[in-house]
Amino acid sequence: MGNIDAREYRNRSACSLSGPAFLLLLCAMVRLGKLPAPVFYAYLGSSLAALLLYGVDKRAARKKRPRVRERTLHLAGLLGGWPGAALAQRLFHHKSQKTSFQFLFRVTVLANCAALALIASL
């Protein structure tokens, strides 16, 4: 496990699985008629876009080329792409160790979920 302890490894694994689990929950809510299908498709599209952005940024980092701005990555997560971003962090091992990035990433996840809950309650 390298230079992280077992507890931190479990926390990261749980965080990376939270995105796909969230998408499955949204899918179930659509099937049960609790959310309109376009909400699920918006999250799915945003997640794919975020996953691709993280991939582009990771590739740029390796090749020492211009990077995707962190605020762009956070905005993608805030706009519903956080499930894909969480998966990308795990798959690409990208932005997963930078504490300041992770803090703000989690804030954007909470803000997005709060906005979804507000919209769903209307």
DSSP file (Angstrom, degrees, kcal/mol; ACC not computed):
  #  RESIDUE AA STRUCTURE BP1 BP2  ACC     N-H-->O    O-->H-N    N-H-->O    O-->H-N    TCO  KAPPA ALPHA  PHI   PSI    X-CA   Y-CA   Z-CA
    1    1 A M    >         0   0    0      0, 0.0     3,-1.1     0, 0.0     2,-0.1   0.000 360.0 360.0 360.0   7.2    0.0    0.0    0.0
    2    2 A G  T 3   -     0   0    0      1,-0.2     0, 0.0     0, 0.0     0, 0.0  -0.405 360.0 -16.4  70.4-134.4    3.0    2.3   -0.3
    3    3 A N  T 3  S+     0   0    0     -2,-0.1     2,-0.4     2,-0.1    -1,-0.2   0.103 112.8  89.1-101.6  22.8    3.2    5.2    2.1
    4    4 A I  S <  S-     0   0    0     -3,-1.1     2,-0.1     2,-0.0     0, 0.0  -0.916  73.2-121.9-116.5 148.7   -0.5    5.3    3.3
    5    5 A D     >  -     0   0    0     -2,-0.4     4,-2.1     1,-0.1     5,-0.2  -0.331  30.9-101.7 -83.2 170.6   -1.9    3.4    6.2
    6    6 A A  H  > S+     0   0    0      1,-0.2     4,-2.2     2,-0.2     5,-0.2   0.856 119.6  53.3 -61.8 -38.6   -4.7    0.8    6.0
    7    7 A R  H  > S+     0   0    0      1,-0.2     4,-2.3     2,-0.2    -1,-0.2   0.924 109.9  47.2 -64.7 -43.9   -7.3    3.2    7.4
    8    8 A E  H  > S+     0   0    0      1,-0.2     4,-2.3     2,-0.2    -1,-0.2   0.881 110.3  54.0 -64.1 -37.7   -6.5    5.9    4.8
    9    9 A Y  H  X S+     0   0    0     -4,-2.1     4,-2.3     2,-0.2    -2,-0.2   0.916 109.4  47.6 -62.2 -43.8   -6.6    3.2    2.1
   10   10 A R  H  X S+     0   0    0     -4,-2.2     4,-2.6     2,-0.2    -2,-0.2   0.903 110.4  52.4 -63.9 -41.3  -10.1    2.2    3.1
   11   11 A N  H  X S+     0   0    0     -4,-2.3     4,-2.1     1,-0.2    -2,-0.2   0.914 111.5  46.0 -60.9 -43.5  -11.2    5.8    3.2
   12   12 A R  H  X S+     0   0    0     -4,-2.3     4,-2.4     2,-0.2    -1,-0.2   0.896 112.0  51.2 -67.3 -39.9  -10.0    6.4   -0.3
   13   13 A S  H  X S+     0   0    0     -4,-2.3     4,-1.5     1,-0.2    -2,-0.2   0.920 110.9  48.2 -62.9 -43.2  -11.6    3.2   -1.5
   14   14 A A  H  X S+     0   0    0     -4,-2.6     4,-1.0     1,-0.2    -1,-0.2   0.898 111.5  50.5 -64.2 -40.3  -14.9    4.1    0.0
   15   15 A C  H  X S+     0   0    0     -4,-2.1     4,-0.7     1,-0.2     3,-0.5   0.904 109.1  50.7 -65.1 -40.9  -14.7    7.6   -1.6
   16   16 A S  H  < S+     0   0    0     -4,-2.4     3,-0.3     1,-0.2    -1,-0.2   0.805 111.7  48.1 -69.4 -27.5  -14.0    6.2   -5.0
   17   17 A L  H  X S+     0   0    0     -4,-1.5     4,-2.0     1,-0.2    -1,-0.2   0.646  94.3  76.8 -84.0 -15.3  -16.9    3.9   -4.8
   18   18 A S  H  X S+     0   0    0     -4,-1.0     4,-2.3    -3,-0.5    -1,-0.2   0.855  90.3  55.3 -65.4 -34.0  -19.3    6.6   -3.7
   19   19 A G  H  X S+     0   0    0     -4,-0.7     4,-2.2    -3,-0.3     5,-0.2   0.975 111.1  40.3 -64.1 -57.0  -19.6    8.0   -7.2
   20   20 A P  H  > S+     0   0    0      0, 0.0     4,-2.1     0, 0.0    -1,-0.2   0.878 116.0  52.7 -60.0 -36.3  -20.7    4.9   -9.0
   21   21 A A  H  X S+     0   0    0     -4,-2.0     4,-2.2     2,-0.2    -2,-0.2   0.899 107.8  51.7 -64.9 -39.3  -23.0    4.0   -6.0
   22   22 A F  H  X S+     0   0    0     -4,-2.3     4,-2.6     2,-0.2    -1,-0.2   0.918 108.5  50.6 -62.1 -44.2  -24.5    7.5   -6.2
   23   23 A L  H  X S+     0   0    0     -4,-2.2     4,-2.3     1,-0.2    -1,-0.2   0.888 109.9  50.5 -62.7 -38.4  -25.2    7.0   -9.9
   24   24 A L  H  X S+     0   0    0     -4,-2.1     4,-2.3     2,-0.2    -1,-0.2   0.898 109.8  50.8 -64.7 -39.6  -26.9    3.6   -9.2
   25   25 A L  H  X S+     0   0    0     -4,-2.2     4,-2.4     2,-0.2    -2,-0.2   0.921 110.1  49.2 -63.4 -44.1  -29.0    5.3   -6.5
   26   26 A L  H  X S+     0   0    0     -4,-2.6     4,-2.2     2,-0.2    -2,-0.2   0.912 109.7  52.1 -60.7 -41.9  -30.1    8.0   -9.0
   27   27 A C  H  X S+     0   0    0     -4,-2.3     4,-2.4     1,-0.2    -2,-0.2   0.920 110.1  48.4 -60.2 -44.4  -30.9    5.3  -11.5
   28   28 A A  H  X S+     0   0    0     -4,-2.3     4,-2.0     1,-0.2    -1,-0.2   0.893 109.5  52.7 -63.1 -40.0  -33.1    3.5   -8.9
   29   29 A M  H  <>S+     0   0    0     -4,-2.4     5,-2.9     2,-0.2     6,-1.0   0.870 109.7  48.7 -65.6 -35.6  -34.8    6.8   -8.0
   30   30 A V  H ><5S+     0   0    0     -4,-2.2     3,-1.4     4,-0.2    -2,-0.2   0.928 110.5  50.9 -66.6 -44.8  -35.6    7.4  -11.7
   31   31 A R  H 3<5S+     0   0    0     -4,-2.4    -2,-0.2     1,-0.3    -1,-0.2   0.833 110.8  49.3 -62.1 -32.5  -37.0    3.8  -12.0
   32   32 A L  T 3<5S-     0   0    0     -4,-2.0    -1,-0.3    -5,-0.2    -2,-0.2   0.460 117.3-114.5 -85.7  -1.2  -39.2    4.4   -9.0
   33   33 A G  T < 5S+     0   0    0     -3,-1.4    -3,-0.2    -4,-0.2    -2,-0.1   0.664  84.5 118.5  78.7  17.0  -40.5    7.7  -10.4
   34   34 A K  S   <S+     0   0    0     -5,-2.9    -4,-0.2    -6,-0.2    -5,-0.1   0.695  78.4  26.6 -87.5 -20.9  -38.9    9.8   -7.7
   35   35 A L  S    S-     0   0    0     -6,-1.0    -2,-0.2    -9,-0.1    -1,-0.2  -0.987  88.0-107.3-138.1 147.5  -36.7   11.8  -10.1
   36   36 A P    >>  -     0   0    0      0, 0.0     3,-1.5     0, 0.0     4,-0.8  -0.500  31.8-118.5 -73.1 147.1  -37.0   12.6  -13.8
   37   37 A A  H 3> S+     0   0    0      1,-0.3     4,-2.3     2,-0.2     3,-0.4   0.827 108.5  67.1 -56.0 -37.4  -34.7   10.7  -16.1
   38   38 A P  H 3> S+     0   0    0      0, 0.0     4,-2.3     0, 0.0    -1,-0.3   0.810  94.8  59.1 -58.1 -26.6  -33.0   13.8  -17.4
   39   39 A V  H <> S+     0   0    0     -3,-1.5     4,-2.1     2,-0.2    -2,-0.2   0.940 107.4  45.5 -64.5 -45.8  -31.5   14.3  -14.0
   40   40 A F  H  X S+     0   0    0     -4,-0.8     4,-2.6    -3,-0.4    -1,-0.2   0.932 113.7  48.9 -61.8 -45.8  -29.8   10.9  -14.2
   41   41 A Y  H  X S+     0   0    0     -4,-2.3     4,-2.7     1,-0.2     5,-0.2   0.853 108.8  53.6 -65.6 -33.9  -28.6   11.6  -17.7
   42   42 A A  H  X S+     0   0    0     -4,-2.3     4,-2.6    -5,-0.2    -1,-0.2   0.925 111.4  45.2 -64.5 -44.4  -27.2   15.0  -16.7
   43   43 A Y  H  X S+     0   0    0     -4,-2.1     4,-2.5     2,-0.2    41,-0.2   0.903 113.3  50.7 -64.9 -40.6  -25.2   13.4  -13.9
   44   44 A L  H  X S+     0   0    0     -4,-2.6     4,-2.2     2,-0.2    -2,-0.2   0.938 113.9  43.8 -63.7 -46.9  -24.0   10.6  -16.2
   45   45 A G  H  X S+     0   0    0     -4,-2.7     4,-2.3     2,-0.2    -2,-0.2   0.910 115.1  48.6 -64.4 -42.9  -22.9   13.1  -18.9
   46   46 A S  H  X S+     0   0    0     -4,-2.6     4,-2.5    -5,-0.2    35,-0.2   0.875 110.7  51.9 -64.4 -37.7  -21.3   15.4  -16.3
   47   47 A S  H  X S+     0   0    0     -4,-2.5     4,-2.6    33,-0.2    -2,-0.2   0.905 109.5  48.6 -66.8 -41.4  -19.5   12.4  -14.7
   48   48 A L  H  X S+     0   0    0     -4,-2.2     4,-2.3     2,-0.2    -2,-0.2   0.920 111.9  49.9 -63.4 -42.9  -18.1   11.3  -18.1
   49   49 A A  H  X S+     0   0    0     -4,-2.3     4,-2.4     2,-0.2    -2,-0.2   0.915 112.1  47.6 -61.4 -43.4  -16.9   14.8  -18.8
   50   50 A A  H  X S+     0   0    0     -4,-2.5     4,-2.6     2,-0.2     5,-0.2   0.913 110.0  52.5 -65.0 -42.5  -15.2   15.1  -15.4
   51   51 A L  H  X S+     0   0    0     -4,-2.6     4,-2.0     1,-0.2    -1,-0.2   0.924 111.6  46.8 -58.4 -44.5  -13.6   11.7  -15.8
   52   52 A L  H  X S+     0   0    0     -4,-2.3     4,-2.7     2,-0.2    -2,-0.2   0.896 110.0  53.3 -65.6 -40.3  -12.2   12.8  -19.2
   53   53 A L  H  X S+     0   0    0     -4,-2.4     4,-2.5     1,-0.2    -2,-0.2   0.919 109.8  47.9 -60.6 -43.8  -11.0   16.1  -17.7
   54   54 A Y  H  X S+     0   0    0     -4,-2.6     4,-2.6     2,-0.2    -1,-0.2   0.898 111.5  51.0 -63.8 -39.7   -9.1   14.3  -15.0
   55   55 A G  H  X S+     0   0    0     -4,-2.0     4,-2.3    -5,-0.2    -2,-0.2   0.915 110.7  48.0 -63.2 -43.5   -7.6   12.0  -17.6
   56   56 A V  H  X S+     0   0    0     -4,-2.7     4,-2.4     1,-0.2    -2,-0.2   0.909 113.3  48.6 -62.3 -43.0   -6.5   14.9  -19.7
   57   57 A D  H  X S+     0   0    0     -4,-2.5     4,-2.4     2,-0.2    -2,-0.2   0.902 110.6  49.9 -66.4 -40.8   -5.0   16.6  -16.7
   58   58 A K  H  X S+     0   0    0     -4,-2.6     4,-2.2     2,-0.2    -1,-0.2   0.922 112.1  48.1 -63.2 -43.5   -3.1   13.5  -15.6
   59   59 A R  H  X S+     0   0    0     -4,-2.3     4,-2.0     1,-0.2    -2,-0.2   0.914 111.7  49.9 -63.1 -42.5   -1.7   13.0  -19.1
   60   60 A A  H  <>S+     0   0    0     -4,-2.4     5,-2.8     1,-0.2     4,-0.4   0.889 109.1  52.6 -62.9 -39.0   -0.6   16.7  -19.2
   61   61 A A  H ><5S+     0   0    0     -4,-2.4     3,-0.9     1,-0.2    -1,-0.2   0.921 110.1  47.7 -63.3 -43.7    1.0   16.3  -15.8
   62   62 A R  H 3<5S+     0   0    0     -4,-2.2    -1,-0.2     1,-0.2    -2,-0.2   0.866 116.7  42.7 -65.0 -36.1    3.0   13.3  -17.0
   63   63 A K  T 3<5S-     0   0    0     -4,-2.0    -1,-0.2    -5,-0.2    -2,-0.2   0.356 110.1-121.1 -94.1   5.9    4.1   15.1  -20.2
   64   64 A K  T < 5 +     0   0    0     -3,-0.9    -3,-0.2    -4,-0.4    -4,-0.1   0.919  65.9 139.3  53.7  48.3    4.8   18.4  -18.4
   65   65 A R      < -     0   0    0     -5,-2.8    -1,-0.2     1,-0.1    -2,-0.0  -0.625  64.8 -60.1-110.8 172.6    2.3   20.2  -20.6
   66   66 A P        -     0   0    0      0, 0.0     2,-0.2     0, 0.0    -1,-0.1  -0.291  63.1-137.2 -57.3 138.1   -0.2   22.9  -19.7
   67   67 A R        -     0   0    0     -7,-0.1     2,-0.4     1,-0.1   -10,-0.1  -0.492  14.4-102.0 -99.3 162.3   -2.6   21.6  -17.1
   68   68 A V        -     0   0    0     -2,-0.2    -1,-0.1   -15,-0.2     5,-0.0  -0.696  51.7-107.6 -75.7 132.7   -6.4   21.7  -16.5
   69   69 A R    >>  -     0   0    0     -2,-0.4     4,-1.7     1,-0.1     3,-0.6  -0.327  16.8-127.8 -64.2 144.4   -7.0   24.3  -13.8
   70   70 A E  H 3> S+     0   0    0      1,-0.2     4,-2.7     2,-0.2     5,-0.2   0.876 110.6  58.0 -59.8 -37.7   -8.0   23.0  -10.4
   71   71 A R  H 3> S+     0   0    0      1,-0.2     4,-2.4     2,-0.2    -1,-0.2   0.835 103.6  53.3 -64.4 -29.6  -11.0   25.3  -10.4
   72   72 A T  H <> S+     0   0    0     -3,-0.6     4,-2.2     2,-0.2    -1,-0.2   0.905 109.3  48.2 -67.8 -41.9  -12.2   23.7  -13.7
   73   73 A L  H  X S+     0   0    0     -4,-1.7     4,-1.7     2,-0.2    -2,-0.2   0.913 113.7  47.2 -63.4 -42.5  -12.0   20.3  -12.1
   74   74 A H  H  X S+     0   0    0     -4,-2.7     4,-2.8     2,-0.2    -2,-0.2   0.899 110.3  52.1 -66.4 -39.9  -13.9   21.5   -9.0
   75   75 A L  H  X S+     0   0    0     -4,-2.4     4,-2.2     1,-0.2     6,-0.2   0.901 106.9  53.4 -63.2 -40.2  -16.5   23.2  -11.2
   76   76 A A  H  <>S+     0   0    0     -4,-2.2     5,-2.4     1,-0.2     6,-0.2   0.904 112.4  45.0 -60.1 -41.1  -17.0   19.9  -13.1
   77   77 A G  I ><>S+     0   0    0     -4,-1.7     3,-1.5     4,-0.3     5,-1.2   0.909 111.5  51.6 -68.1 -42.8  -17.6   18.2   -9.8
   78   78 A L  I 3<5S+     0   0    0     -4,-2.8    -2,-0.2     1,-0.3    -1,-0.2   0.853 104.5  57.8 -62.9 -35.5  -19.9   20.9   -8.5
   79   79 A L  I 3<5S-     0   0    0     -4,-2.2    -1,-0.3    -5,-0.2    -2,-0.2   0.246 136.1 -79.1 -83.4  14.3  -22.0   20.7  -11.7
   80   80 A G  I < 5S+     0   0    0     -3,-1.5   -33,-0.2   -34,-0.1     4,-0.2   0.400 106.3 106.6 110.1  -1.6  -22.8   17.1  -11.2
   81   81 A G  I  >< +     0   0    0     -5,-2.4     4,-2.3    -6,-0.2     3,-0.4   0.375  43.9 105.6 -90.0   6.8  -19.6   15.4  -12.4
   82   82 A W  H  ><S+     0   0    0     -5,-1.2     4,-2.8     1,-0.2     5,-0.2   0.823  73.0  58.8 -61.0 -32.0  -18.3   14.5   -9.0
   83   83 A P  H  > S+     0   0    0      0, 0.0     4,-1.8     0, 0.0    -1,-0.2   0.943 111.6  41.6 -61.6 -42.3  -19.2   10.7   -9.3
   84   84 A G  H  > S+     0   0    0     -3,-0.4     4,-2.7   -41,-0.2    -2,-0.2   0.865 113.7  53.5 -68.3 -35.7  -16.9   10.6  -12.4
   85   85 A A  H  X S+     0   0    0     -4,-2.3     4,-2.5     2,-0.2    -1,-0.2   0.908 107.6  50.3 -65.0 -42.0  -14.3   12.7  -10.7
   86   86 A A  H  X S+     0   0    0     -4,-2.8     4,-1.4     1,-0.2    -1,-0.2   0.911 113.3  46.2 -62.6 -41.6  -14.2   10.4   -7.7
   87   87 A L  H  X S+     0   0    0     -4,-1.8     4,-3.0    -5,-0.2    -2,-0.2   0.912 111.6  51.7 -66.1 -42.2  -13.8    7.4  -10.0
   88   88 A A  H  X S+     0   0    0     -4,-2.7     4,-3.0     1,-0.2     6,-0.4   0.885 104.6  56.5 -62.4 -39.6  -11.1    9.2  -12.0
   89   89 A Q  H  X>S+     0   0    0     -4,-2.5     5,-0.8     1,-0.2     4,-0.7   0.894 114.0  40.6 -59.2 -38.5   -9.1   10.1   -8.8
   90   90 A R  H  <5S+     0   0    0     -4,-1.4    -2,-0.2     3,-0.2    -1,-0.2   0.929 118.2  44.8 -75.5 -46.8   -9.0    6.4   -8.0
   91   91 A L  H  <5S+     0   0    0     -4,-3.0    -2,-0.2     1,-0.2    -3,-0.2   0.913 125.7  30.6 -65.2 -44.1   -8.4    5.1  -11.6
   92   92 A F  H  <5S-     0   0    0     -4,-3.0    -1,-0.2    -5,-0.2    -2,-0.2   0.488  97.7-129.7 -95.1  -3.8   -5.7    7.6  -12.5
   93   93 A H  T  <5 +     0   0    0     -4,-0.7     2,-0.5    -5,-0.3    -3,-0.2   0.941  59.0 151.3  51.2  49.3   -4.3    8.1   -8.9
   94   94 A H      < -     0   0    0     -5,-0.8    -1,-0.2    -6,-0.4    -2,-0.1  -0.949  59.7 -10.6-122.6 129.1   -4.7   11.8   -9.6
   95   95 A K  S    S+     0   0    0     -2,-0.5    -1,-0.2    -3,-0.1    -6,-0.1   0.638  96.0 118.6  64.0  16.7   -5.4   14.6   -7.1
   96   96 A S  S    S+     0   0    0     -7,-0.2    -1,-0.1     1,-0.2    -2,-0.1   0.643  74.0  40.6 -88.7 -13.9   -6.0   12.0   -4.5
   97   97 A Q  S    S+     0   0    0     -4,-0.1     2,-1.0     1,-0.0    -1,-0.2   0.547  84.1 101.9-110.0  -9.9   -3.2   13.0   -2.2
   98   98 A K     >  -     0   0    0      1,-0.2     4,-2.6     2,-0.1     3,-0.2  -0.665  57.5-160.1 -80.8 106.7   -3.4   16.7   -2.3
   99   99 A T  H  > S+     0   0    0     -2,-1.0     4,-2.5     1,-0.2     5,-0.2   0.867  86.9  50.5 -57.7 -44.7   -5.2   17.6    0.9
  100  100 A S  H  > S+     0   0    0      1,-0.2     4,-1.9     2,-0.2    -1,-0.2   0.890 112.7  47.6 -64.7 -37.9   -6.3   21.1   -0.1
  101  101 A F  H  > S+     0   0    0     -3,-0.2     4,-2.7     2,-0.2    -2,-0.2   0.930 111.8  49.9 -66.9 -44.8   -7.8   19.7   -3.3
  102  102 A Q  H  X S+     0   0    0     -4,-2.6     4,-2.4     2,-0.2    -2,-0.2   0.881 108.6  52.8 -63.5 -38.7   -9.5   16.9   -1.5
  103  103 A F  H  X S+     0   0    0     -4,-2.5     4,-1.8    -5,-0.2    -1,-0.2   0.963 113.7  41.7 -60.5 -51.6  -11.1   19.2    1.0
  104  104 A L  H  X S+     0   0    0     -4,-1.9     4,-2.3     1,-0.2    -2,-0.2   0.860 111.6  56.9 -66.6 -34.6  -12.5   21.5   -1.6
  105  105 A F  H  X S+     0   0    0     -4,-2.7     4,-2.0     1,-0.2    -1,-0.2   0.932 107.8  47.5 -60.0 -45.4  -13.6   18.4   -3.7
  106  106 A R  H  X S+     0   0    0     -4,-2.4     4,-2.3     1,-0.2    -1,-0.2   0.853 109.0  54.2 -66.5 -34.0  -15.6   17.1   -0.7
  107  107 A V  H  X S+     0   0    0     -4,-1.8     4,-2.5     2,-0.2    -1,-0.2   0.915 108.6  49.2 -63.4 -42.4  -17.2   20.6   -0.2
  108  108 A T  H  X S+     0   0    0     -4,-2.3     4,-2.5     2,-0.2    -2,-0.2   0.871 109.4  52.4 -66.7 -35.3  -18.3   20.6   -3.9
  109  109 A V  H  X S+     0   0    0     -4,-2.0     4,-2.6     2,-0.2     5,-0.2   0.944 111.8  45.7 -63.1 -47.3  -19.8   17.1   -3.5
  110  110 A L  H  X S+     0   0    0     -4,-2.3     4,-2.4     1,-0.2    -2,-0.2   0.904 112.9  50.3 -62.8 -41.7  -21.8   18.2   -0.4
  111  111 A A  H  X S+     0   0    0     -4,-2.5     4,-2.3     2,-0.2    -1,-0.2   0.914 111.9  47.8 -63.6 -42.6  -22.9   21.3   -2.2
  112  112 A N  H  X S+     0   0    0     -4,-2.5     4,-2.3     2,-0.2    -2,-0.2   0.921 112.6  48.0 -65.1 -43.3  -24.0   19.4   -5.2
  113  113 A C  H  X S+     0   0    0     -4,-2.6     4,-2.5     2,-0.2    -2,-0.2   0.882 111.0  51.5 -65.6 -37.5  -25.9   16.8   -3.1
  114  114 A A  H  X S+     0   0    0     -4,-2.4     4,-2.3     2,-0.2    -1,-0.2   0.916 110.3  48.9 -64.2 -42.4  -27.6   19.6   -1.1
  115  115 A A  H  X S+     0   0    0     -4,-2.3     4,-2.5     2,-0.2    -2,-0.2   0.901 111.5  49.6 -64.3 -40.3  -28.7   21.2   -4.3
  116  116 A L  H  X S+     0   0    0     -4,-2.3     4,-2.9     2,-0.2    -2,-0.2   0.916 110.4  50.1 -63.4 -43.4  -30.0   17.9   -5.7
  117  117 A A  H  X S+     0   0    0     -4,-2.5     4,-1.4     2,-0.2    -2,-0.2   0.903 111.2  49.4 -62.8 -40.1  -31.9   17.3   -2.4
  118  118 A L  H  X S+     0   0    0     -4,-2.3     4,-0.6     2,-0.2    -2,-0.2   0.932 113.2  45.9 -63.7 -46.0  -33.4   20.8   -2.6
  119  119 A I  H >< S+     0   0    0     -4,-2.5     3,-1.0     1,-0.2    -2,-0.2   0.902 111.7  52.0 -63.9 -40.9  -34.5   20.3   -6.2
  120  120 A A  H 3< S+     0   0    0     -4,-2.9    -1,-0.2     1,-0.2    -2,-0.2   0.783 105.7  55.9 -67.3 -26.2  -35.9   16.9   -5.5
  121  121 A S  H 3<        0   0    0     -4,-1.4    -1,-0.2     1,-0.2    -2,-0.2   0.608 360.0 360.0 -82.9 -10.2  -38.0   18.3   -2.6
  122  122 A L    <<        0   0    0     -3,-1.0    -1,-0.2    -4,-0.6    -2,-0.1   0.472 360.0 360.0 -76.3 360.0  -39.7   20.9   -4.8
